[in-house]
Amino acid sequence: MTSVPTAVAPLDPEAAATYAEWFATLADATRVRLLHAVSTAPAGHLRVGDLAESLGISQSTASHHVRRLAEVGFVEVDKVGTSSVVSINAACCTGLPHAADVVMGTLTTAPCCPSDLPADVRTRPMEAGDLERVREIYAQGIATRNATFETEVPDADRIAERWLPDHRWVAETDGPDGVRVLGWAAIAPVSARACYAGVGETSVYVAEEARGRGVGRALLHRQVTEADQRGLWTLQTSIFPENRASLALHHAAGFRTLAVRPRIARLDGVWRDTVLLERRRAED
């Protein structure tokens, strides 16, 4: 049987106008180069003078383009002494890709799960004997201050009680000292009400020594495919805008950005933003 494409509602005029302004701002190659230079700067920021020098343009030209980028919210500019220091507005790291996805309609055909899974990493259901290692990895995530608002690791019983029994996974690999757990993923219910039985809040954490090896991809692949098969129709998660690796990983797994929630809560006395993402099961 041939499936009939689902009708997509027309793009809201106000959103279209906003996106058009963003795209128009990036229609200048120098601005694109400038934005790339700032976003990839090792320190996370650059002085206008340094930007001008690196791009081979005058300082006045650099200042002009920085002002234009700041007007639409791509960058933030702070005065440090006599210098203007330019940094990326973290919200644009998710807002811009989301806008492109909306305009091109790709959100209606989101990918199923991450690809290029590491061959040396296995995933399996989490067991009681894994909980201390799970707590250790969670503590490493807490220490980054870019993973969770929690500042202390709950005890093993409390942490296990949060999650749905059939949606707890660990990733492991063989090492010189035997099998080693490198990360974990879990889904917690969002509500005790029956109508929300298919909605879960996801978590994925990778051990400090294993980051960048594809462990997160393997865990998220297991998490979303099992969720689809076991009756969960919506997965949601909140990620700090500064955690670009996690945002990219979740986008690759079919999560879409719903909103950037500014100043949603304090961490260490500082207001922090989060990005709210959601993934829907394909048939829903």
MARDO-252452 format. One record per residue: residue in one letter; y, z, x of N, C-alpha, C in turn. Coordinates in pm, 1 decimal. Layout:
BEGIN
PT   torvex       n_py       n_pz       n_px      ca_py      ca_pz      ca_px       c_py       c_pz       c_px
PT        a          Y          Z          X          Y          Z          X          Y          Z          X
...
This chain:
BEGIN
PT   torvex       n_py       n_pz       n_px      ca_py      ca_pz      ca_px       c_py       c_pz       c_px
PT        m     -118.7        0.0       85.3        0.0        0.0        0.0      123.4        0.0       88.7
PT        t      219.6      -84.7       57.2      343.4      -91.2      133.6      439.8       14.7       84.2
PT        s      491.2       94.8      176.3      584.9      199.8      137.9      722.8      141.3      116.5
PT        v      794.3      200.8       22.9      930.1      157.2       -7.8     1027.2      247.6       65.9
PT        p     1117.9      193.5      145.8     1211.6      277.0      220.4     1291.8      367.7      128.3
PT        t     1310.7      491.0      171.8     1390.1      585.6       93.8     1537.6      549.9      102.2
PT        a     1603.7      549.3      -13.1     1746.2      517.8      -15.5     1825.0      626.0       56.5
PT        v     1922.4      584.1      133.4     2006.7      677.4      207.2     2145.1      677.7      145.0
PT        a     2199.5      795.1      120.2     2331.9      805.0       58.5     2437.6      745.9      150.9
PT        p     2540.4      682.8       93.7     2648.4      627.3      176.8     2712.8      737.1      261.6
PT        l     2759.7      698.3      376.8     2823.8      793.4      466.9     2954.6      842.0      406.3
PT        d     2974.3      971.8      408.3     3095.3     1032.4      353.5     3219.1      975.8      423.1
PT        p     3322.2      934.7      348.8     3440.7      873.6      411.0     3509.2      963.4      513.4
PT        e     3513.7     1093.3      486.5     3579.1     1184.3      580.5     3500.9     1192.5      711.2
PT        a     3367.6     1200.4      699.2     3284.8     1203.7      819.9     3297.4     1072.1      895.8
PT        a     3300.2      961.6      822.0     3312.6      830.5      886.4     3443.3      820.3      964.6
PT        a     3551.9      874.0      906.7     3681.9      869.4      974.9     3678.7      952.8     1103.2
PT        t     3613.5     1068.3     1096.3     3602.4     1153.8     1214.7     3522.7     1084.1     1323.7
PT        y     3407.2     1028.2     1285.6     3323.1      961.1     1383.4     3394.8      840.9     1443.6
PT        a     3469.8      767.7     1359.8     3542.7      651.0     1409.4     3644.3      691.6     1515.8
PT        e     3709.5      806.9     1494.7     3806.5      854.8     1592.8     3736.7      890.1     1724.1
PT        w     3619.4      953.0     1713.5     3544.0      986.3     1834.2     3507.0      859.8     1910.7
PT        f     3450.4      761.9     1838.7     3405.8      639.9     1904.2     3523.6      561.8     1961.9
PT        a     3636.6      563.0     1890.2     3754.5      492.2     1939.7     3804.6      554.4     2069.4
PT        t     3795.7      685.1     2077.9     3837.9      753.9     2199.4     3752.3      712.3     2318.1
PT        l     3625.1      688.4     2292.9     3533.2      650.1     2400.6     3526.3      499.1     2421.5
PT        a     3614.8      425.5     2354.9     3617.2      280.2     2373.2     3684.2      240.4     2503.5
PT        d     3733.7      338.1     2577.6     3798.5      314.3     2705.8     3702.1      356.4     2816.8
PT        a     3673.2      264.1     2908.0     3574.5      291.8     3012.5     3616.5      405.8     3104.3
PT        t     3746.1      417.9     3129.5     3792.8      525.9     3217.2     3765.9      661.2     3153.7
PT        r     3784.2      671.9     3022.7     3756.2      799.0     2954.3     3607.6      831.1     2959.3
PT        v     3525.8      730.3     2945.2     3381.2      753.2     2953.7     3344.7      803.3     3092.7
PT        r     3400.4      741.7     3196.3     3374.2      785.2     3333.5     3426.3      927.4     3356.1
PT        l     3543.2      956.3     3301.0     3601.8     1088.5     3317.5     3515.1     1194.8     3249.4
PT        l     3471.4     1164.7     3126.8     3387.9     1260.0     3053.6     3256.6     1284.6     3128.1
PT        h     3199.6     1178.8     3183.6     3075.6     1192.4     3260.1     3098.7     1276.4     3385.2
PT        a     3211.2     1254.4     3452.1     3240.7     1329.6     3574.3     3251.1     1479.0     3545.7
PT        v     3316.2     1513.6     3436.8     3332.3     1655.3     3402.0     3198.3     1715.4     3360.8
PT        s     3122.2     1642.4     3278.9     2996.3     1698.2     3226.9     2891.1     1716.7     3334.6
PT        t     2901.8     1640.9     3444.8     2802.7     1652.2     3552.3     2854.9     1728.1     3673.7
PT        a     2974.9     1781.9     3664.7     3030.4     1858.0     3777.3     2946.3     1982.5     3802.0
PT        p     2906.6     2008.8     3925.3     2822.5     2125.6     3955.0     2881.8     2257.2     3905.3
PT        a     3013.9     2271.0     3912.6     3078.3     2395.2     3870.2     3100.7     2400.5     3720.0
PT        g     3079.3     2288.3     3651.7     3101.2     2284.6     3507.8     3244.7     2253.8     3468.9
PT        h     3329.7     2231.4     3567.5     3470.1     2199.7     3540.0     3530.5     2132.0     3662.0
PT        l     3642.6     2062.4     3640.3     3712.5     1994.6     3748.2     3862.5     2000.4     3724.2
PT        r     3938.5     2007.4     3830.6     4083.1     1996.6     3818.5     4120.4     1850.9     3792.5
PT        v     4232.7     1830.0     3724.2     4276.8     1694.4     3694.9     4296.3     1615.6     3824.1
PT        g     4352.3     1680.8     3926.2     4372.7     1613.1     4053.9     4242.8     1566.1     4115.6
PT        d     4138.0     1649.2     4106.7     4007.7     1611.0     4161.3     3945.6     1497.4     4080.4
PT        l     3967.5     1500.3     3947.5     3918.4     1391.1     3863.8     3982.8     1259.3     3903.5
PT        a     4114.4     1263.1     3920.9     4186.6     1141.6     3959.2     4132.7     1085.4     4089.8
PT        e     4111.2     1173.1     4186.8     4062.8     1129.0     4316.9     3922.2     1070.1     4307.6
PT        s     3834.0     1136.2     4232.1     3695.1     1089.6     4223.5     3683.8      957.5     4149.1
PT        l     3773.6      932.4     4053.0     3768.5      809.1     3976.1     3855.7      698.4     4035.5
PT        g     3936.7      733.5     4137.6     4022.3      634.0     4198.9     4137.2      591.0     4111.2
PT        i     4193.7      684.1     4035.6     4307.1      655.2     3948.2     4419.1      752.8     3980.4
PT        s     4538.2      725.3     3929.8     4650.4      815.0     3954.6     4633.8      942.8     3873.6
PT        q     4701.6     1048.9     3917.7     4692.0     1176.2     3846.3     4753.6     1164.9     3707.8
PT        s     4860.5     1087.3     3694.9     4923.0     1071.5     3563.2     4828.1      999.6     3466.7
PT        t     4754.5      899.9     3518.3     4657.2      830.4     3433.7     4544.5      924.5     3392.4
PT        a     4497.5     1005.3     3487.1     4392.2     1102.6     3455.7     4440.5     1201.6     3350.6
PT        s     4563.8     1249.1     3365.0     4620.3     1344.4     3269.0     4627.4     1283.6     3129.5
PT        h     4668.1     1156.6     3122.7     4677.0     1087.9     2993.4     4541.0     1084.1     2924.1
PT        h     4437.4     1045.1     2997.6     4304.5     1033.6     2937.5     4246.5     1171.2     2903.7
PT        v     4275.2     1271.2     2986.3     4230.0     1407.1     2955.4     4291.7     1454.8     2824.8
PT        r     4422.2     1428.2     2806.4     4488.3     1468.7     2681.3     4421.8     1402.9     2561.2
PT        r     4388.2     1275.5     2574.5     4325.0     1205.0     2462.2     4187.4     1263.3     2431.6
PT        l     4111.1     1293.1     2533.4     3979.3     1353.1     2513.0     3990.3     1492.8     2452.6
PT        a     4093.5     1566.1     2493.4     4113.7     1700.9     2440.4     4154.8     1696.8     2293.2
PT        e     4230.3     1594.5     2254.0     4278.4     1584.1     2115.9     4163.6     1574.7     2015.6
PT        v     4056.5     1508.7     2054.2     3942.8     1495.8     1962.3     3835.9     1601.0     1988.5
PT        g     3858.2     1686.5     2088.5     3768.2     1799.7     2109.7     3656.4     1778.0     2208.5
PT        f     3656.2     1667.8     2283.6     3550.4     1645.4     2381.2     3562.3     1738.0     2501.4
PT        v     3685.4     1769.8     2540.9     3705.8     1856.7     2656.1     3803.8     1967.7     2620.5
PT        e     3801.9     2070.1     2704.0     3897.7     2179.1     2693.0     3975.1     2187.3     2823.6
PT        v     4104.2     2217.8     2814.1     4190.5     2221.5     2932.0     4253.0     2359.9     2943.0
PT        d     4238.2     2420.2     3060.2     4294.2     2552.7     3085.6     4385.5     2546.1     3206.9
PT        k     4492.8     2622.0     3200.3     4583.9     2632.1     3313.5     4536.8     2741.7     3407.7
PT        v     4513.3     2707.2     3533.1     4477.1     2802.9     3636.1     4579.4     2787.9     3747.6
PT        g     4676.5     2880.1     3750.0     4788.2     2865.5     3841.9     4869.9     2744.2     3803.9
PT        t     4885.6     2652.0     3896.0     4960.0     2528.6     3867.7     4868.0     2412.4     3833.3
PT        s     4739.1     2436.2     3830.9     4642.5     2328.4     3806.7     4591.6     2329.6     3662.8
PT        s     4561.7     2210.8     3612.6     4494.5     2196.7     3483.2     4345.8     2177.1     3510.2
PT        v     4263.4     2266.9     3456.6     4118.9     2263.0     3479.7     4050.4     2212.9     3352.4
PT        v     3968.2     2111.2     3367.4     3904.5     2044.1     3254.2     3756.8     2081.9     3248.5
PT        s     3710.1     2119.6     3130.1     3568.4     2150.1     3110.1     3522.1     2087.3     2979.4
PT        i     3393.1     2069.9     2967.3     3335.9     2010.1     2846.9     3339.7     2110.1     2732.0
PT        n     3374.0     2063.0     2613.1     3358.7     2142.3     2492.1     3211.0     2135.9     2454.8
PT        a     3140.4     2246.7     2466.5     2994.6     2246.0     2448.9     2952.0     2190.5     2313.4
PT        a     3036.5     2209.9     2210.3     2998.8     2161.5     2077.2     2984.0     2010.6     2073.6
PT        c     3060.4     1939.9     2158.9     3052.9     1792.8     2156.3     2920.7     1743.2     2210.8
PT        c     2849.0     1825.9     2286.4     2721.0     1783.4     2341.8     2618.7     1759.3     2231.4
PT        t     2635.5     1823.6     2118.0     2546.5     1799.6     2005.3     2614.7     1719.1     1896.5
PT        g     2745.0     1740.6     1878.7     2815.8     1670.2     1772.8     2817.3     1520.5     1791.5
PT        l     2840.2     1473.2     1914.9     2848.3     1329.3     1939.6     2713.7     1259.6     1919.9
PT        p     2603.8     1310.5     1979.8     2474.1     1245.8     1952.9     2437.7     1248.4     1804.7
PT        h     2471.5     1357.8     1736.2     2441.6     1367.3     1593.7     2517.5     1259.8     1516.7
PT        a     2645.5     1238.8     1552.1     2725.3     1136.4     1484.2     2662.0      998.8     1502.3
PT        a     2618.6      968.7     1624.0     2555.7      839.6     1649.0     2427.0      825.1     1568.2
PT        d     2349.0      932.7     1559.8     2225.6      929.5     1481.6     2254.8      902.8     1334.4
PT        v     2357.8      967.5     1281.4     2392.9      949.3     1140.9     2435.3      805.2     1114.0
PT        v     2524.7      754.5     1198.1     2577.3      619.3     1177.5     2466.2      514.8     1185.6
PT        m     2375.3      531.4     1280.0     2269.5      433.0     1299.7     2148.3      457.1     1210.2
PT        g     2151.1      565.3     1131.7     2042.8      590.6     1038.2     1915.8      642.6     1100.4
PT        t     1919.9      681.3     1227.5     1796.5      724.5     1293.1     1749.6      861.3     1247.9
PT        l     1836.1      937.5     1182.0     1792.8     1069.0     1134.1     1688.3     1056.3     1024.0
PT        t     1684.5      940.6      956.0     1584.8      922.8      850.9     1448.3      885.8      907.7
PT        t     1445.9      848.8     1034.4     1318.3      814.9     1098.6     1306.4      890.9     1230.1
PT        a     1320.9     1020.1     1221.2     1318.0     1102.7     1342.3     1181.5     1097.7     1407.8
PT        p     1177.2     1111.0     1540.6     1048.1     1107.1     1609.6      958.7     1221.7     1566.0
PT        c      828.0     1200.1     1576.9      732.3     1302.8     1536.1      733.1     1419.0     1632.9
PT        c      732.5     1387.6     1758.1      716.8     1492.9     1856.7      750.9     1438.7     1994.5
PT        p      767.5     1525.7     2094.1      800.8     1478.1     2228.1      689.1     1392.2     2286.3
PT        s      726.4     1302.1     2376.6      628.0     1219.3     2445.3      619.6     1261.6     2591.6
PT        d      538.3     1191.0     2667.0      523.5     1218.4     2810.4      481.9     1363.2     2836.3
PT        l      376.5     1406.5     2769.3      329.1     1542.9     2787.4      262.0     1558.0     2923.6
PT        p      281.4     1670.5     2990.3      222.3     1690.3     3123.2       70.6     1701.7     3114.2
PT        a        2.3     1631.4     3203.2     -143.9     1628.7     3200.0     -205.5     1760.8     3242.5
PT        d     -132.2     1840.8     3321.9     -190.0     1963.4     3376.7     -159.0     2087.3     3293.8
PT        v     -100.3     2068.9     3176.0      -64.2     2182.8     3090.7     -144.6     2177.1     2961.1
PT        r     -211.6     2287.0     2928.0     -287.1     2298.0     2804.0     -216.2     2394.1     2709.1
PT        t     -231.2     2372.3     2580.1     -180.5     2468.1     2481.6     -296.9     2519.7     2399.1
PT        r     -287.6     2644.3     2358.2     -392.1     2707.5     2277.7     -329.4     2818.2     2193.2
PT        p     -402.0     2866.8     2090.9     -349.2     2977.8     2012.2     -325.2     3102.5     2098.1
PT        m     -218.6     3172.4     2068.4     -186.2     3295.9     2138.3     -286.0     3405.7     2099.1
PT        e     -326.8     3484.0     2197.3     -419.1     3594.9     2173.9     -350.3     3726.6     2207.0
PT        a     -410.7     3836.2     2160.9     -351.7     3968.5     2185.0     -334.0     3994.8     2334.6
PT        g     -426.8     3945.4     2414.9     -417.6     3967.1     2558.5     -303.9     3891.9     2625.5
PT        d     -241.8     3800.5     2553.0     -130.1     3723.8     2608.8        4.5     3793.8     2590.8
PT        l       10.2     3896.7     2509.0      139.6     3948.9     2464.8      225.1     4005.6     2578.1
PT        e      164.8     4069.4     2675.6      246.5     4122.2     2785.5      309.3     4009.9     2867.1
PT        r      233.5     3902.6     2888.7      290.0     3786.5     2958.1      397.1     3719.6     2870.7
PT        v      374.4     3715.9     2741.5      474.6     3662.1     2648.1      603.5     3742.6     2657.2
PT        r      590.4     3874.7     2662.9      708.3     3960.9     2674.8      780.3     3935.9     2808.1
PT        e      703.8     3915.0     2912.2      762.7     3888.7     3043.9      845.5     3759.6     3041.7
PT        i      790.1     3655.3     2980.8      861.8     3527.8     2972.4      983.8     3542.3     2881.9
PT        y      970.4     3617.6     2774.4     1084.5     3640.5     2685.0     1195.8     3714.6     2758.2
PT        a     1158.8     3810.4     2842.3     1258.5     3884.0     2920.6     1335.3     3790.1     3012.8
PT        q     1266.2     3693.4     3069.6     1334.0     3595.5     3154.3     1432.9     3512.7     3073.1
PT        g     1395.8     3478.5     2949.7     1487.8     3405.8     2862.6     1608.6     3489.1     2825.6
PT        i     1586.8     3615.2     2795.5     1697.2     3705.9     2762.8     1795.1     3713.8     2878.9
PT        a     1742.8     3718.0     3000.0     1826.7     3733.4     3119.6     1921.6     3615.7     3140.0
PT        t     1887.6     3497.6     3087.8     1976.6     3381.8     3104.7     2102.5     3394.7     3021.7
PT        r     2096.9     3474.3     2915.8     2207.0     3488.8     2819.6     2240.9     3357.1     2749.8
PT        n     2149.7     3261.2     2754.3     2168.1     3135.1     2682.8     2047.2     3100.4     2597.0
PT        a     1966.2     3202.8     2563.7     1844.8     3177.1     2486.9     1838.0     3255.2     2356.1
PT        t     1893.0     3374.9     2352.7     1880.7     3461.3     2235.9     1992.4     3564.8     2236.4
PT        f     2022.2     3616.9     2117.6     2120.2     3725.2     2107.8     2057.9     3860.7     2141.6
PT        e     1925.2     3868.0     2146.5     1861.7     3993.9     2182.9     1891.4     4027.6     2328.7
PT        t     1905.5     4154.5     2357.2     1932.5     4198.1     2494.9     1821.0     4284.8     2551.2
PT        e     1725.8     4325.1     2468.3     1610.7     4402.6     2513.6     1483.6     4342.4     2455.1
PT        v     1375.6     4350.5     2529.7     1249.1     4292.6     2485.0     1177.7     4390.6     2391.7
PT        p     1142.7     4348.7     2270.2     1067.8     4438.1     2180.7      929.8     4466.9     2237.5
PT        d      867.1     4574.9     2190.6      731.9     4602.9     2237.0      635.3     4499.6     2179.0
PT        a      513.8     4497.1     2230.0      417.6     4392.1     2195.5      388.0     4387.6     2046.2
PT        d      371.0     4503.2     1983.5      338.5     4505.1     1840.5      451.8     4447.9     1757.7
PT        r      574.1     4487.7     1788.3      689.1     4438.8     1712.4      708.7     4290.0     1728.5
PT        i      691.0     4242.0     1850.6      715.2     4099.9     1874.4      609.7     4015.0     1803.5
PT        a      485.3     4062.0     1798.8      378.8     3986.8     1732.5      394.8     3988.0     1580.9
PT        e      448.6     4095.8     1526.6      464.8     4107.4     1381.7      565.3     4006.8     1325.9
PT        r      650.9     3954.8     1409.9      754.0     3862.6     1362.3      696.4     3727.9     1319.0
PT        w      583.0     3689.0     1375.5      540.1     3550.2     1369.1      428.6     3527.3     1267.7
PT        l      421.4     3404.9     1218.4      311.8     3364.5     1131.1      183.3     3359.1     1213.2
PT        p       74.6     3415.1     1161.4      -49.0     3425.9     1240.3     -101.0     3293.2     1294.0
PT        d      -88.4     3185.8     1217.8     -143.7     3056.9     1259.6      -44.6     2969.8     1335.5
PT        h       67.3     3027.9     1376.1      171.3     2947.9     1441.7      223.6     3018.2     1566.7
PT        r      130.0     3061.6     1651.6      163.0     3125.0     1779.5       84.0     3053.0     1888.0
PT        w      153.5     3002.2     1989.5       87.2     2920.0     2090.6      132.2     2959.9     2230.6
PT        v       44.2     2940.3     2326.3       82.5     2956.1     2466.3       46.8     2828.3     2540.6
PT        a      119.5     2803.6     2648.2       86.8     2693.3     2739.1       36.1     2753.0     2868.5
PT        e      -68.2     2693.4     2923.7     -126.1     2746.7     3046.0     -167.9     2634.0     3138.7
PT        t     -187.3     2667.7     3264.1     -233.3     2571.8     3363.0     -318.1     2644.4     3466.0
PT        d     -396.4     2569.0     3540.8     -479.9     2626.0     3646.8     -398.7     2635.0     3775.2
PT        g     -405.1     2749.7     3840.9     -335.5     2769.7     3966.6     -425.8     2828.5     4071.9
PT        p     -374.9     2852.7     4189.9     -457.2     2908.1     4298.3     -513.6     3045.8     4266.4
PT        d     -444.9     3118.2     4178.1     -491.5     3252.4     4142.2     -558.7     3255.4     4005.7
PT        g     -595.9     3138.1     3952.9     -659.1     3131.0     3822.5     -566.4     3073.9     3717.0
PT        v     -603.5     3092.2     3590.7     -524.8     3039.2     3480.0     -397.0     3120.9     3463.6
PT        r     -285.7     3051.1     3445.4     -155.7     3116.1     3433.9      -84.9     3068.0     3308.0
PT        v      -38.3     3162.0     3224.3       41.7     3127.7     3106.3      185.1     3097.1     3151.5
PT        l      234.5     2979.9     3112.8      364.9     2933.8     3157.9      471.7     2935.2     3048.8
PT        g      430.3     2956.6     2924.1      529.3     2957.2     2816.8      463.7     2986.4     2684.2
PT        w      546.5     3003.0     2582.7      494.0     3029.5     2450.2      586.5     2972.8     2343.4
PT        a      529.7     2951.3     2226.6      605.3     2904.5     2111.0      552.7     2975.5     1987.7
PT        a      639.3     3003.1     1892.9      598.4     3073.4     1771.8      692.3     3038.2     1658.0
PT        i      644.9     3061.3     1536.8      724.5     3037.3     1416.6      725.7     3164.6     1334.1
PT        a      844.9     3206.2     1293.5      861.1     3323.7     1208.1      901.1     3279.3     1067.7
PT        p      856.2     3350.7      964.5      899.7     3315.7      828.9     1048.6     3344.9      812.9
PT        v     1117.4     3264.3      733.5     1260.0     3288.1      711.1     1284.1     3379.1      591.8
PT        s     1181.5     3394.9      507.3     1196.8     3476.4      386.8     1059.3     3517.3      337.2
PT        a     1055.4     3628.8      264.1      930.9     3673.7      202.1      910.7     3609.5       64.8
PT        r     1010.1     3539.0       14.3      999.3     3475.4     -116.8      904.7     3356.1     -110.4
PT        a      823.5     3341.9     -213.9      720.6     3238.3     -214.8      778.8     3097.7     -203.8
PT        c      898.0     3077.7     -259.1      956.3     2942.7     -258.0      990.3     2895.6     -117.0
PT        y     1002.0     2989.4      -21.7     1033.2     2953.7      116.4      910.4     2962.9      206.9
PT        a      791.2     2961.0      146.7      668.5     2978.1      225.9      650.3     2868.5      329.9
PT        g      709.2     2751.7      307.0      693.5     2641.3      401.4      808.8     2623.5      496.6
PT        v      894.5     2724.5      507.6     1011.3     2716.1      595.3      996.4     2819.9      706.3
PT        g     1009.8     2776.4      831.3      992.9     2868.0      943.3     1102.2     2854.8     1047.0
PT        e     1126.4     2964.4     1118.8     1223.4     2969.8     1228.5     1144.8     2963.4     1359.3
PT        t     1175.6     2864.4     1442.4     1095.7     2840.0     1561.4     1156.3     2902.1     1686.6
PT        s     1068.6     2932.2     1781.8     1108.4     2979.4     1914.6     1020.7     2911.8     2017.9
PT        v     1079.0     2873.9     2131.0     1005.4     2816.2     2243.2     1064.4     2874.4     2371.4
PT        y      980.0     2933.5     2454.6     1024.8     2993.1     2580.9      932.9     2949.8     2694.2
PT        v      992.9     2916.9     2807.8      918.3     2871.4     2925.1      947.7     2965.3     3041.3
PT        a      844.4     2999.5     3116.7      860.5     3088.4     3232.0      957.2     3027.1     3333.0
PT        e     1030.2     3114.9     3399.4     1132.9     3071.7     3494.0     1077.6     2975.8     3599.4
PT        e      959.2     3005.4     3652.3      904.7     2923.3     3760.3      848.8     2790.1     3711.7
PT        a      838.3     2771.7     3578.6      775.9     2650.5     3524.1      875.1     2558.5     3454.4
PT        r     1002.7     2591.4     3456.0     1100.8     2507.8     3386.4     1114.5     2373.0     3455.4
PT        g     1128.7     2268.7     3373.5     1141.0     2133.7     3426.9     1008.1     2064.3     3450.3
PT        r      897.8     2126.6     3411.8      765.0     2068.1     3434.2      704.8     2006.6     3308.9
PT        g      776.9     2011.0     3197.7      724.5     1955.9     3073.6      651.0     2055.9     2988.0
PT        v      656.0     2184.6     3026.7      588.0     2288.6     2948.8      647.5     2298.1     2808.8
PT        g      779.9     2291.6     2799.7      845.3     2297.5     2669.2      803.5     2182.3     2580.1
PT        r      789.1     2062.2     2636.4      745.5     1947.3     2557.7      605.4     1970.4     2501.7
PT        a      517.3     2021.4     2587.6      380.8     2045.8     2542.9      376.7     2149.0     2430.1
PT        l      453.8     2254.4     2444.8      456.7     2359.1     2342.2      516.0     2307.9     2211.4
PT        l      625.9     2234.2     2220.8      690.9     2186.3     2099.3      604.4     2082.2     2029.1
PT        h      534.6     2000.1     2106.7      440.8     1904.5     2048.3      335.6     1978.3     1966.3
PT        r      276.9     2082.2     2023.2      174.3     2159.3     1951.6      235.4     2227.3     1829.2
PT        q      354.6     2281.3     1846.2      419.3     2355.2     1737.9      446.6     2267.1     1616.2
PT        v      508.9     2151.2     1638.6      548.4     2069.1     1523.8      429.4     1998.3     1460.5
PT        t      333.5     1953.9     1540.3      218.2     1886.2     1480.3      132.5     1984.2     1400.6
PT        e      115.2     2103.8     1451.7       39.3     2204.6     1376.9      114.3     2247.7     1250.9
PT        a      245.6     2258.4     1259.8      324.8     2294.7     1142.1      309.4     2189.9     1033.1
PT        d      313.1     2061.8     1072.6      295.3     1953.7      975.1      159.1     1962.8      907.1
PT        q       56.6     1993.7      984.6      -79.2     1995.6      931.6     -110.6     2121.1      851.5
PT        r      -35.7     2228.6      876.3      -67.8     2357.2      813.9       28.9     2393.8      701.4
PT        g      101.9     2296.3      649.9      176.6     2318.4      526.7      320.5     2361.7      539.8
PT        l      374.9     2363.3      659.7      517.0     2394.7      674.1      597.4     2265.2      658.8
PT        w      694.2     2266.7      568.6      770.8     2143.8      545.2      908.2     2143.5      613.1
PT        t      955.0     2259.3      655.7     1085.2     2264.9      723.2     1078.5     2363.7      839.3
PT        l     1122.6     2318.3      955.7     1138.8     2405.2     1071.7     1287.0     2410.2     1105.7
PT        q     1335.0     2526.7     1140.7     1475.2     2540.3     1178.9     1486.4     2627.5     1302.7
PT        t     1593.8     2609.4     1375.0     1617.5     2690.4     1493.1     1765.9     2691.2     1524.9
PT        s     1810.8     2792.3     1596.5     1949.5     2801.9     1641.6     1949.0     2809.9     1793.8
PT        i     2031.2     2726.9     1856.0     2034.1     2715.9     2001.9     2177.5     2726.3     2050.2
PT        f     2198.6     2796.7     2160.6     2332.3     2802.0     2218.7     2372.9     2662.3     2266.1
PT        p     2496.5     2619.3     2241.5     2539.7     2486.0     2287.1     2524.4     2466.5     2437.0
PT        e     2533.0     2575.4     2513.4     2519.8     2564.8     2658.6     2378.0     2529.5     2703.4
PT        n     2281.7     2549.3     2615.8     2141.0     2524.0     2650.6     2107.5     2377.8     2620.8
PT        r     2160.0     2289.1     2703.8     2147.0     2145.8     2677.2     2001.5     2098.9     2684.2
PT        a     1924.0     2156.3     2774.9     1784.0     2115.1     2788.0     1707.1     2140.9     2659.0
PT        s     1730.9     2257.0     2598.0     1661.7     2289.8     2473.3     1707.4     2199.6     2359.4
PT        l     1836.4     2170.1     2354.1     1887.1     2080.2     2250.5     1822.5     1942.9     2262.2
PT        a     1816.8     1889.4     2383.6     1756.5     1757.4     2403.9     1608.5     1758.0     2367.2
PT        l     1539.2     1865.0     2403.0     1397.2     1876.6     2372.5     1373.1     1875.7     2222.1
PT        h     1454.1     1951.4     2148.4     1436.3     1959.0     2004.0     1475.4     1828.7     1934.6
PT        h     1579.3     1762.1     1984.0     1614.4     1632.0     1926.9     1498.1     1534.3     1944.1
PT        a     1430.9     1538.7     2058.6     1317.9     1449.5     2083.4     1200.7     1479.7     1992.3
PT        a     1195.5     1600.6     1938.7     1086.6     1640.5     1849.6     1121.5     1619.5     1702.6
PT        g     1234.7     1552.8     1676.4     1269.6     1523.0     1538.7     1361.6     1622.0     1472.2
PT        f     1409.3     1721.6     1546.5     1509.0     1812.8     1490.4     1644.2     1742.1     1486.6
PT        r     1721.2     1763.8     1383.1     1855.1     1707.3     1374.5     1957.5     1820.4     1370.5
PT        t     2073.1     1792.9     1421.2     2181.0     1890.9     1421.0     2241.2     1898.8     1282.0
PT        l     2241.4     2017.9     1223.3     2304.9     2038.2     1093.2     2449.2     2085.4     1108.3
PT        a     2472.8     2173.3     1204.6     2607.4     2228.7     1219.6     2618.9     2303.2     1351.3
PT        v     2740.0     2309.4     1400.8     2773.8     2402.3     1508.0     2840.6     2521.2     1441.6
PT        r     2784.7     2639.1     1461.4     2834.8     2759.8     1393.9     2919.8     2838.7     1493.4
PT        p     3051.9     2821.7     1485.6     3139.0     2886.5     1583.8     3146.9     3037.5     1563.6
PT        r     3148.1     3110.3     1676.9     3166.8     3255.2     1674.5     3075.8     3322.7     1571.4
PT        i     2948.6     3290.1     1577.6     2854.8     3340.4     1477.5     2813.6     3484.7     1504.2
PT        a     2813.0     3524.6     1632.9     2774.1     3661.5     1667.3     2819.4     3691.1     1810.1
PT        r     2818.4     3819.9     1845.9     2859.0     3861.5     1980.0     2736.9     3884.2     2068.1
PT        l     2750.0     3845.9     2193.1     2650.5     3876.2     2295.5     2724.7     3936.6     2413.0
PT        d     2688.3     4059.7     2447.6     2758.6     4132.1     2554.0     2908.8     4140.2     2525.3
PT        g     2942.2     4153.6     2397.2     3081.8     4168.7     2357.6     3159.8     4039.0     2349.1
PT        v     3094.1     3925.6     2372.1     3161.9     3795.1     2370.5     3111.9     3714.5     2251.2
PT        w     3207.3     3657.7     2174.3     3169.0     3571.9     2062.4     3100.1     3446.5     2114.5
PT        r     2987.3     3408.9     2052.7     2913.9     3289.8     2094.1     2891.2     3197.1     1974.5
PT        d     2885.1     3068.6     2003.9     2852.0     2967.3     1904.7     2701.9     2939.8     1909.6
PT        t     2649.1     2887.2     1800.1     2512.4     2835.3     1801.5     2509.6     2700.2     1730.5
PT        v     2409.5     2620.4     1765.8     2385.1     2493.0     1699.6     2264.9     2510.9     1608.0
PT        l     2283.5     2481.6     1481.1     2175.3     2494.3     1383.5     2105.2     2359.3     1370.5
PT        l     1973.6     2358.6     1397.0     1894.1     2236.5     1389.5     1782.0     2252.9     1288.3
PT        e     1738.8     2138.8     1234.8     1633.0     2140.8     1133.6     1541.7     2020.7     1152.4
PT        r     1413.7     2042.5     1124.6     1315.7     1933.3     1125.1     1238.5     1936.9      994.2
PT        r     1232.2     1822.3      926.8     1157.2     1810.8      801.6     1027.8     1733.7      824.1
PT        r      921.9     1778.5      759.2      796.0     1705.3      763.7      818.6     1565.4      705.0
PT        a      757.7     1464.5      764.9      790.5     1325.7      733.2      779.8     1293.3      584.2
PT        e      676.8     1339.8      518.5      659.8     1300.8      378.6      751.2     1375.1      284.1
PT        d      826.4     1472.8      336.5      916.5     1550.5      252.2     1060.3     1506.9      270.9
